[in-house]
Amino acid sequence: MLTTGAFTLPALADYRDSGGGYCCPNYHQAIRPGDEIYLVSTRCLPGGCGYQLPVEQMSVMRYDGEAGWLQSSIEEATADAPVDCTSIFVHGNWMDRGWAKRRGWAMYHEVTRDWTPDRHIRYIIWSWPTTPNSKSLASIRRNNARADAEAYYLGWFLSQLPAEEKVSLSAFSLGASVVTGALRLQAGGVVVGRSLEEVAPRNCRVVFFAGATPTGSFSPYCYGGDAMSRVERFVNYYNSSDPALKRFWMLEGRGVKAMGYTGAGGLSSEGWAKTTQYNVSCIMGREHDWNLYACNRCIMDQSREVLRFEEILMPATEPVVTEPVAEEADPANAEVAKSDADVNDESPEESKSDDEATNVELAPAKGSAEATQA
């Protein structure tokens, strides 16, 4: 873990001028000239089961290269701007305000790495209430339930962006549940009884890292809405050795698998044509750690192509054909299931499928369901 503290704001983009590149993850608050960075927070807003949520009360701040964070508004954050695209990052579980910012900055630096100065982005750090407490499993379940309400906030925010704006979304772990719910609402669907009065006529690009959302979240046959119909391109990095997502059934019920553990499933033929999946268990091992994804050059090189709406060199893939491999015995180091006392109770169905891990290299074969090494 990198030591964090009070950062001295560097000169504009000086972290990019060093001969050896820059550290990863890079938490420095340094904005490229011409970019816009906003922090949208719903941490003080309610969730629950009520139909109406106070979407207009979301806290919005804008980053200024000289003055730092300044108070802003939803109107400013969603106004027409001279940018090539808007990209939104949704963090995962157990992130307080400070760490939500840090991970947001790290993802910003990865998305804009090596981008030419004439290209600009509106980048939004989505901060939602997932602060941990001493009872780990209870707090995870509470945050998982909150993701449904958070989907409404994000879905409404997407409707406020300019209709012609290119929008991409990236998420880690539980943030994927927020994104899938928001896109379901954008498709005219319903999430825990809520729906949007207005939706944006756009398709987004989406990248998930170890998504803690049900494997069928993008299926048109499940969950009350075809979220995939609002997706232009979907890239899913999943880890069949992830010890946290292996226990995802403890949040959603027995038999429910995480998209970040088994990959997306139940898609239509149109959905598969938009989807590329990578089983990164051979790279991540038994880890549920966002830093490992953010600091992997191959993963980030491919992700930023999608998030910046650049040419995609990778073909779409059908569901990956898997082969069982032996699972190593190693203690769980998980964001979603940190306490062994809370998560040691496994279901018979999960125990039966423990050895059904896959080991596919990080590149899909051309015109094949198998994968070859990148």
N, C-alpha and C positions, 0 to 999 in steps of 0.2 A: 504494500500500500504506500502510495506516495505521501510524504509529509505535506500537509497543507497548512496554510496560515495566512497572514496578511500579505497579499501580493502587491508588489510595486508595479504600477501600470507601465508596460514598456512603450516605447515609441511605436507609432503606427507600423504594424507588420514587421517589426525588427526581428521577431521570432522566426520569420521565414527567410531572413537574409543570411543566417549562419550557414557556413559551408557544410556542416553535418546535419542539416535539417533541424528538427526541434523535438522536444521530449514528447512522449505519449504515455498516458493521456495528458493533453496540454490544457491546463485549467486557466491559462492567462487570459485576462480580459483585454483582448486586443482585436479591434474590428478593422476589416479591410475598408479602405476608402470607397464610398459608394454603396456599401451594404447597409442594411437596416436590421437591427436585432431588438426583439421585444421579449419581455418576460410576462407571460399571462398566467396569473395565479387564481385558483379557486379555493385556496386553503381556508379561507374564512367563510366560505359559502356552504349552505346545507346540502345534504344528499337526501336520504330517506325515500319514502314512498309517495310523497306528494306529487301531483302532476305538474304543478307550476314550480319552476326553479328560477331564482333571481339572476338570470343570465347577464342582465345589464350591469350587475354589480361586480363583475369580475375585475380584479386588480390588474392594471396594465402599466408596465414600465418600459421605457425605451433607453437603450444604451447610447451614450454620446462619448466619442473617443477622448474628449477633453474633460467633460464634466462628470462622467460616469453614468450611473443610473438616474434617470429623470422620470418623474410622474408623467404618464401618458394616458391615452384613452382607447377604447375599442374602435372609435371612428378613425383615429390616426393609424392604428395598427392594421386596419383593413382598407385603408384608402388606396386609390390608384397610385402606383409608385413606379419609377423607372428601373425595374428589376427584371431579371430573366425568369425568376420563379420564386415561389414561397415554399419553404420547407419547415415542417413542424416536427420537433422531437418530443416524445412523451417518455418520461423516465419510468422506472419500475418501482418495485416495492421497497419500503423502508428507506425513503429519501426525505430528509428534512429540507428546509428552505435552502440552506447553504449548499448541500450536496446536489440538489436539483439544479442550481445555477452552475456548479462546477461541471457536472456531466453534460449540461447543455452547452457550455463553452467548449468542452472537449469534442463534442459531436460537431459543433460549428467548424472548428478547425479542421476536422477530418473531411467534412463535406466540401469545404472550400480549398482544400489543399491543392496546390499547383494550378489553381484556376487563373486564367489570364485576367489582368486588371480591368479589361473592358467588360467582364461578366460580373453581374451583381445579383445578390440574393436578399430576399426578406426572410430572415430566420427567426423562428419563434420557439422559445423554450416554454414548454407547457408544464407548469408546476401545480401538482394536485396533492391533497393530503394523504400521505402514506407514512407518516412518522411512526417509528416503531415504539413499542412499550415492552415491559418485562414479560408479558404473556405472548410469546411469539405466534403460536398457531391462532390464537384468538384475534390478534391484530391483523394477521394475514387474511383471515376470513372477513374481518370487517373491511379491510381495504379492497378485497375482491368484490364485496357487495357495493362498495363505493364506486367501483369502476363503472357500474351501470349508470349511476347518476352523472359521473364524469363524462360518459359518452354523450349525454345530452348537451352538456356545456360545450364540448368540442364540436359536436355536430352542428349546434347553433352557430358557433364561431365560423365554421367553414362556410355557412350560408351567407355570412357577412362579407367575405372576400369578393373582390371583383369577379364577375362571371367568367371573364376570359383568362383569368389568372391560372398559370400552371402551378399545381399544388402537389407536393410530395409529403409523405408522413413516414417517420421512422420511430420505432419503439422497441424497448427492451422489456422482457419479462411481463409483468402485469400491465405495463403500458399498452401492450398489444390488445388486451381486452377493451381498453378505452377506445382504441382506434377502430376495431371491428364493430363495436357498438355504434360509434359515430357514423361510420359508413353505412351501416344498416339503416340508421335513421335518414341518412341522405338518400337512400334508395327508396324511401317511403315506408320503411318498416317500423316496427314498434319495439321499444326496449323498456321492460318493466312498466308497461302501460303508457309510456310517453311516446309522442311522435312530434315531428317538426311541421309547422305550418308552411314554411318555405324551405325549399331545398335548392342547392346550386346545380345547374346543368353542366357538371364537369366530371371527368374521371381522374382520379389521383394515382400517383405512383406510391407504392408502399413497400417498406423493407422492415422485416421483423428479425430481431435477434433473440433467440430462446423465448419465444412468445408464450406467456402463461394465459392462454385463451383456448377454449375447446377446439379440437382438431376440425370440427365441422363448422366453425364460425363463419367461413366464407361459402358454405354450401347453400344453394338456393332452396334446399329441401328442409332446412333446419332454422330455428331461432327467429322466425317471423320476419324475414326480409332477406333479399338477395344483396348482401353487401358487396359481393364481387362485381355486380353490375356498375358500381361506382369506382372501379379500379381499372386503370389502363395497363399497369404492369405490377406484378407482385413477386418479390424475392423473399424467400423464407429460409433463414439459417436455423436449423434445428439440431439438437444433440441427443441422440438416443442413449447416451450414457449420463445424462444430467440427473444427479440424485435428487434435486429439488423438484423438477418437473415430473419425475417418476411418481411422486406423491401428489400430483395435481388432483387426483380423485378425492382427496381429503377436503378440497374446496368445493368441487362441483358435484360430487357423488360418485359412487362406485361404478367403475367401467368407463368413466369419462377421461379421455386422454388429452394431454396438452399438445397444441400445435407445435410448440417448441421441443417436444419430445419424440413425436411420431411423424411430424409433418402435417401439412394440410390434407384433408380428405373430403370426399363427398362432393367434389366440384363437378360442374357441368363440363361438357366438352369445350365450351367457350371459356370457362374458367381455367381449365388446364392450359389452354393456349396462351393465357396471360401469365402463367405461373412458372417460376423457376425455383427449385428447392435444392438445398445442399445439407447433407448430413455431415456435420463438422465434428463428430465424436472423436475422429482420429486426431483432431487438432486440439479440441477443448478438454477431452478426457472427462473425468468426473468433477467438473466445475460448472458453477452457475455464476459467472463473473463477467459483467459488462466490459471491464477493462480488457479482457482477453479478446473480445470481439473488436473493440475499438482500436486495439493495437496490432491487429493482424492485417498486414499489408494487402494480402489477396482479397480478404473480405471487404476491406474499406475501398480498395480500388474498384471493385465491382459495384459496391453499394453507391458510391458517389456518382457513378455513371447513371444509375437509375434516379437518384434523388435530384440530380442537376439537369435531368431531361437531356442527357447526351446520348450519343449513339450506343446502342446495346449490342455487344458483341456475342452475348451468350444466347443460345437457342432455348426456347421453352421446353420443358420436360414433362412427361407423364409421371405418375407416381413411381418412385424409385423402387426397383426390385431389390429386396433386402435379403441378406444372408446372416444367419445367427452367428454371433461370435461370443466368446467367453467374456464374462463381465469381471473386471478386476475388483478385488476387495479393498476398498479404500473408504475412509470416513467421509461422510457427506459434508460438503462445504457449500451451503446453499443459502441464497437470499430468501427464497420462499419457504424453506423449512430448516431454520437454523438450529432449533432446539431438538436434540435427539429424544428428549423425554416426551415432547409433544407429537413427534412424527414417526415414532417407531412402530406404530400399529399399522401394518400393511394389509391390504385386502388380498384375498386368495387370488383374484383375477390379476392383480399386479405381480404377485409372486410368480404366477405361472408365466408371465411375459417378461420376466427380468432378463432372460438371455436372448430376447428378441431384439438385441441392439444391432445396428448396422454400422458399417465402416466404409463409407463411400468418399472418394477423394473430392476435393473442392473444385469440380468442374464437370458439367454434364456432357455426355457424349452427344455428338451431332446425330440427330435423328434416332436416338436410342433412349431407352429408359435406364440404361446403366450409366455409370459415371467413370470418367478417366481423370488422371491426374492433370492439374492445371500446369 
